[in-house]
Amino acid sequence: MMKIFDPEFDAASVAVSRNLANEYRKIALQNHAAFLNASDFAAPSVTDREHMDEKGHAALADAIYNKILALQKGLSHVI
């Protein structure tokens, strides 16, 4: 059975999405805000290529938790 994916989400969408992290990082730095690139920790599921699966959610939750701990410790390398 062939999977039907969101027609508005294609290979070009993936390319745009991958470049967003760089832009968000720049904005975070300009605003003295911490940044965490979710795609460094979790990938989209094979089910629909847009949403995370259980493993991805767990990995992202761990990354967020660790980022918060780092921020609380006042580490200078959090961005």
C-alpha positions in Angstrom: 0.0 0.0 0.0 1.4 3.4 -1.0 1.5 6.0 1.7 -0.1 9.3 1.0 1.7 12.3 2.5 0.7 15.9 3.0 0.8 17.4 -0.6 2.0 20.7 0.8 5.0 19.0 2.4 7.6 17.9 -0.2 11.3 17.8 -0.8 11.4 21.6 -1.1 9.7 21.8 2.3 12.4 19.7 3.8 15.2 21.9 2.5 13.4 25.1 3.8 12.9 23.4 7.1 16.5 22.4 7.5 17.6 26.0 6.9 15.2 27.5 9.5 17.4 26.4 12.4 20.1 28.8 11.2 17.7 31.7 11.0 16.2 30.9 14.4 19.7 30.7 15.9 20.6 34.1 14.5 17.4 35.6 16.0 18.0 34.0 19.4 21.6 35.4 19.5 20.3 38.9 18.5 17.8 38.7 21.4 20.1 37.1 23.9 17.9 34.0 24.0 18.9 30.4 24.3 18.3 28.2 21.3 17.8 24.5 20.9 17.6 22.9 17.4 15.0 20.2 17.8 16.2 18.5 14.6 19.6 17.8 16.2 17.8 15.4 18.6 14.7 14.1 16.9 13.7 13.3 13.3 10.3 13.1 11.7 8.6 9.8 11.7 8.5 7.5 8.7 4.7 7.5 9.1 4.1 11.0 7.7 7.6 12.6 7.5 6.2 15.6 9.5 5.6 14.5 13.1 7.8 12.8 15.6 7.3 9.2 16.8 7.5 8.2 20.5 11.3 7.9 20.3 11.7 11.3 18.8 9.5 12.9 21.5 11.5 11.2 24.2 14.8 12.4 22.7 13.5 16.0 22.3 12.2 16.0 25.9 15.6 14.9 27.2 17.3 17.6 25.1 15.0 20.3 26.5 15.5 19.0 30.0 19.3 19.1 29.6 19.1 22.6 28.1 17.1 23.9 31.0 19.6 22.4 33.4 22.5 24.0 31.5 20.7 27.4 31.6 20.1 27.1 35.3 23.8 26.5 35.8 24.6 29.6 33.9 26.8 27.9 31.3 28.1 30.3 28.7 28.0 27.8 25.9 24.2 27.2 25.9 23.6 28.8 22.6 
